[in-house]
Amino acid sequence: MSSYKKWLQKKLAECPEYRETRRAAQRKYRATHKKEHGEYERNKRATDPVYREKQETRERNWKRADSYMKLYGITVDDYDRMFAAQDGRCAVCRKASDKRLAVDHCHRTGKVRWLLCNGCNSMLAFSGDDPDVLEAGAMEVREFNRQNSLVTLPAPPIAPEHPTPLEVLAPVGDADASPSQLPQEPHGACRANASR
């Protein structure tokens, strides 16, 4: 890095007045040269595939981070920690997915629960997050399989084999806290209104 760039970075970091003056000048320049800049940008995207891919990747990453924060209140780092804690697998079916896992959340409280594949996320959404509906559906499938001599899948374990989102997203100071010390959502709190 050149000595001018080092000086400029230091000056921008240390002097808010200089930083604001420089930003105001940049805003004014962009406003007066908007057409030329837009034309340059379009031409660069059309003719330079490396630049185009870099810009598209940047936009995808920004949109992903923005949507996670706006919709679920988590960062991409939070998502990555949950993904690693679940070994890159869906929290319900435990299958690895070649697509990005969906962030499952309680629609009533807004709390993030797990990362799920699209099929399991849709299953929970269509059931209205009602455990009784899910259990009734499982019983129907088991009964159908029994009557038609199909292989019956074993019931899933009651306790998940992976940490809860509260354990994964716990602040560093709470790393030693046991799951019983962490705030838990009451059983059935995310159950949708059954009268709907």
C-alpha positions as CSV (number, residue, x, y, z in Angstrom):
1,M,0.0,0.0,0.0
2,S,1.3,3.4,-0.9
3,S,2.2,6.0,1.7
4,Y,-0.6,8.3,0.4
5,K,-3.2,5.5,0.9
6,K,-1.9,4.8,4.4
7,W,-2.0,8.5,5.2
8,L,-5.6,8.8,3.8
9,Q,-6.9,5.8,5.7
10,K,-5.4,7.2,8.9
11,K,-6.8,10.7,8.3
12,L,-10.3,9.3,7.5
13,A,-10.3,7.1,10.6
14,E,-9.1,9.9,12.9
15,C,-10.8,13.0,11.6
16,P,-14.6,13.0,11.3
17,E,-14.7,16.5,9.8
18,Y,-12.3,15.5,7.0
19,R,-14.2,12.2,6.4
20,E,-17.5,14.1,6.1
21,T,-16.0,16.7,3.8
22,R,-14.5,14.0,1.5
23,R,-17.8,12.0,1.5
24,A,-19.7,15.2,0.6
25,A,-17.4,15.9,-2.3
26,Q,-17.8,12.2,-3.5
27,R,-21.6,12.5,-3.3
28,K,-21.6,15.7,-5.3
29,Y,-19.3,14.2,-7.9
30,R,-21.5,11.1,-8.3
31,A,-24.6,13.3,-8.5
32,T,-23.2,15.5,-11.3
33,H,-21.6,12.6,-13.2
34,K,-24.4,10.0,-12.7
35,K,-25.0,9.4,-16.4
36,E,-21.3,8.9,-17.2
37,H,-20.8,6.6,-14.2
38,G,-23.8,4.5,-15.1
39,E,-22.7,4.2,-18.7
40,Y,-19.2,3.2,-17.6
41,E,-20.6,0.6,-15.2
42,R,-22.9,-0.9,-17.8
43,N,-20.1,-1.1,-20.3
44,K,-17.7,-2.7,-17.8
45,R,-20.3,-5.3,-16.8
46,A,-21.0,-6.1,-20.5
47,T,-17.4,-6.4,-21.6
48,D,-15.6,-7.8,-18.6
49,P,-16.8,-11.2,-17.3
50,V,-14.4,-11.2,-14.3
51,Y,-15.8,-7.8,-13.2
52,R,-19.4,-8.9,-13.8
53,E,-19.0,-12.1,-11.8
54,K,-17.3,-10.2,-8.9
55,Q,-20.2,-7.6,-8.9
56,E,-22.9,-10.3,-9.0
57,T,-21.2,-12.3,-6.2
58,R,-21.0,-9.1,-4.1
59,E,-24.7,-8.3,-4.7
60,R,-25.7,-11.9,-3.8
61,N,-23.8,-11.8,-0.6
62,W,-25.2,-8.4,0.3
63,K,-28.8,-9.5,-0.4
64,R,-28.3,-12.7,1.6
65,A,-26.9,-10.8,4.6
66,D,-29.6,-8.2,4.4
67,S,-32.4,-10.7,4.2
68,Y,-31.1,-12.8,7.1
69,M,-30.9,-9.7,9.3
70,K,-34.3,-8.2,8.2
71,L,-36.3,-11.5,8.3
72,Y,-34.7,-13.4,11.2
73,G,-32.4,-11.0,13.1
74,I,-29.3,-13.1,12.4
75,T,-26.0,-12.6,10.6
76,V,-24.4,-14.8,8.0
77,D,-21.9,-15.8,10.7
78,D,-24.8,-16.9,12.9
79,Y,-26.2,-19.0,9.9
80,D,-22.7,-20.5,9.3
81,R,-22.4,-21.5,13.0
82,M,-25.8,-23.2,13.0
83,F,-24.9,-24.9,9.7
84,A,-21.7,-26.2,11.2
85,A,-23.4,-27.3,14.4
86,Q,-25.9,-29.3,12.3
87,D,-23.1,-30.8,10.2
88,G,-24.6,-29.2,7.1
89,R,-27.7,-31.4,7.5
90,C,-31.4,-30.6,7.8
91,A,-32.4,-30.6,11.5
92,V,-35.5,-32.7,10.9
93,C,-34.6,-35.4,8.2
94,R,-30.8,-35.2,8.8
95,K,-30.2,-35.3,5.1
96,A,-27.5,-33.2,3.5
97,S,-28.8,-30.8,0.9
98,D,-27.1,-29.5,-2.2
99,K,-29.1,-26.3,-1.8
100,R,-28.8,-23.7,0.9
101,L,-30.8,-24.8,4.0
102,A,-33.8,-22.6,4.9
103,V,-33.9,-20.7,8.2
104,D,-36.8,-22.1,10.2
105,H,-38.5,-19.8,12.6
106,C,-41.6,-19.6,14.8
107,H,-44.1,-17.4,13.0
108,R,-45.7,-16.4,16.3
109,T,-42.6,-15.3,18.2
110,G,-40.1,-14.8,15.3
111,K,-37.5,-16.9,17.1
112,V,-35.1,-18.9,14.9
113,R,-35.3,-22.6,15.5
114,W,-33.2,-24.6,13.0
115,L,-31.9,-24.8,9.5
116,L,-34.1,-27.1,7.4
117,C,-34.2,-28.5,3.8
118,N,-37.0,-27.0,1.7
119,G,-39.2,-30.2,2.1
120,C,-39.1,-30.2,5.9
121,N,-39.5,-26.4,6.0
122,S,-42.6,-26.7,3.8
123,M,-43.9,-29.6,5.9
124,L,-43.8,-27.5,9.1
125,A,-45.3,-24.4,7.4
126,F,-48.2,-26.3,5.8
127,S,-49.0,-28.0,9.1
128,G,-49.2,-24.5,10.7
129,D,-46.4,-25.5,13.1
130,D,-49.0,-27.7,14.9
131,P,-47.4,-30.8,16.4
132,D,-50.8,-32.6,16.6
133,V,-51.2,-32.2,12.8
134,L,-47.6,-33.5,12.2
135,E,-48.2,-36.5,14.6
136,A,-51.5,-37.3,12.9
137,G,-49.8,-37.2,9.5
138,A,-47.1,-39.5,10.7
139,M,-49.6,-42.0,12.1
140,E,-51.5,-42.0,8.8
141,V,-48.3,-42.7,6.8
142,R,-47.3,-45.5,9.2
143,E,-50.8,-47.1,9.1
144,F,-50.8,-46.9,5.2
145,N,-47.4,-48.5,5.1
146,R,-48.5,-51.2,7.6
147,Q,-51.6,-52.1,5.6
148,N,-49.7,-52.2,2.3
149,S,-46.8,-54.2,3.7
150,L,-44.4,-51.3,3.1
151,V,-41.3,-50.8,5.1
152,T,-42.2,-48.6,8.2
153,L,-39.7,-46.0,9.1
154,P,-38.7,-45.8,12.7
155,A,-39.9,-42.9,14.7
156,P,-37.3,-40.1,15.0
157,P,-35.6,-39.7,18.4
158,I,-37.3,-37.4,20.8
159,A,-34.2,-35.4,21.7
160,P,-32.2,-33.9,18.8
161,E,-28.6,-35.0,18.3
162,H,-27.5,-31.5,17.6
163,P,-27.4,-28.3,19.7
164,T,-30.4,-26.0,19.9
165,P,-30.1,-22.6,18.2
166,L,-29.8,-21.0,21.7
167,E,-26.7,-23.1,22.4
168,V,-25.2,-22.3,19.0
169,L,-26.0,-18.6,19.1
170,A,-25.2,-18.2,22.9
171,P,-22.9,-15.2,23.6
172,V,-19.3,-16.1,24.3
173,G,-19.8,-15.4,28.0
174,D,-22.6,-18.0,28.2
175,A,-20.5,-20.8,26.5
176,D,-20.3,-22.6,29.8
177,A,-24.0,-22.4,30.5
178,S,-25.8,-25.7,30.4
179,P,-28.9,-26.0,28.2
180,S,-31.1,-26.0,31.3
181,Q,-29.7,-22.6,32.2
182,L,-30.5,-21.1,28.8
183,P,-33.9,-19.5,28.2
184,Q,-36.2,-22.1,26.5
185,E,-39.4,-21.6,24.6
186,P,-42.3,-23.3,26.3
187,H,-43.5,-26.6,24.7
188,G,-46.0,-25.8,22.0
189,A,-45.4,-22.1,22.1
190,C,-45.0,-22.0,18.3
191,R,-48.2,-24.0,17.8
192,A,-50.4,-22.2,15.4
193,N,-54.0,-21.4,16.4
194,A,-55.8,-24.7,15.8
195,S,-59.1,-23.0,15.0
196,R,-57.7,-21.5,11.8
